[in-house]
Amino acid sequence: MATTLPPPEPEVLRLPRKPETGDTGDGGWNTLVPTDANMRAIEDRSPAPSSSAIWVGIAAICMSFAALTSALIVRQGSSTDWRHITLPSVLFLSTFVLLVSSVTLEIARRRVAAFMGGQDTRVEIPRLWFYLTLSLGLLFVVGQYMAWRHLRSQGLYLATNPNCSFFYLFTALHVLHLMGGLAGLVRVIVKLSHSTLRRSTLNATAYYWHFMGVLWVYLFLLLWMRI
């Protein structure tokens, strides 16, 4: 008679904690050491639907911007009122800032891996890099707002001409999607602080953030050549 084996237990990484001697105001994270006492768990696996949802979202965003790109090309080809504009110089700085934020996020991921693996017990280090990534993302949003104000100061509004409409549409939609990435970073920081961060959650957030960077480089080149 065949023997039925129980399913394997999910892989769980546990973080040790030393006994607290006093309230330091940091929730005891400064006292983490590689011992076997008073452990708190960080799961290293999440259900398949949650890990695949990010790719479904990325695919949907790609299709949306592909449709808008097609509309831009068709509208420009059949337009007699298309007036090219010079992109605000702040967009070059914004692009650089967003690319640097991807680098800082990857550093944060490596620091988290070291923290989860027990090589480094200082949770403040990865959290600092996450805060830096979040700050760079907010700085990018400020740069986009400054670009909009620059165009408005030149009398170029949403309905001024077709190319202005596409510029505002593309940049505004990208910022809206980027806000989702910022919210994801905040969620990662909170979960890391409470020792409930899953590796899959961190990876999904990182993939989305990097995608936002690649998407913006594409949009920037498209606007530079077409607008």
URKA-V733560 format. One record per backbone hydrogen bond with DSSP energy under -1.0 kcal/mol. CO is the residue of the C=O (numbers start at 1). NH is the residue of the N-H. Records with the same first field share a line. If there is no record, write none. Layout:
CO = NH, NH
//
This chain:
11 = 44
13 = 42
15 = 40
26 = 29
28 = 31
29 = 32
31 = 18
33 = 35
37 = 17
40 = 15
42 = 13
47 = 51
48 = 52
49 = 53
52 = 56
53 = 57
54 = 58
55 = 59
56 = 60
57 = 61
58 = 62
59 = 63
60 = 64
61 = 65
62 = 66
63 = 67
64 = 68
65 = 69
66 = 70
67 = 71
68 = 72
69 = 73
70 = 74
71 = 75
72 = 76
73 = 77
74 = 78
88 = 91
89 = 92
90 = 94
91 = 95
92 = 96
93 = 97
94 = 98
95 = 99
96 = 100
97 = 101
98 = 102
99 = 103
100 = 104
101 = 105
102 = 106
103 = 107
104 = 108
105 = 109
106 = 110
107 = 111
108 = 112
109 = 113
110 = 114
111 = 115
112 = 116
113 = 117
114 = 119, 120
123 = 127
124 = 128
125 = 129
126 = 130
127 = 131
128 = 132
129 = 133
130 = 134
131 = 135
132 = 136
133 = 137
134 = 138
135 = 139
136 = 140
137 = 141
138 = 142
139 = 143
140 = 144
141 = 145
142 = 146
143 = 147
144 = 148
145 = 149
146 = 150
147 = 151
148 = 152
149 = 153
151 = 156
152 = 155
157 = 160
161 = 165
162 = 166
163 = 167
164 = 168
165 = 169
166 = 170
167 = 171
168 = 172
169 = 173
170 = 174
171 = 175
172 = 176
173 = 177
174 = 178
175 = 179
177 = 181
178 = 182
179 = 183
180 = 184
181 = 185
182 = 186
183 = 187
184 = 188
185 = 189
186 = 190
187 = 191
188 = 192
189 = 193
190 = 194
191 = 196
192 = 195
198 = 202
199 = 203
200 = 204
201 = 205
202 = 206
203 = 207
204 = 208
205 = 209
206 = 210
207 = 211
208 = 212
209 = 213
210 = 214
211 = 215
212 = 216
213 = 217
214 = 218
215 = 219
216 = 220
217 = 221
218 = 222
219 = 223
220 = 224
221 = 225
222 = 226
223 = 227
227 = 85
//
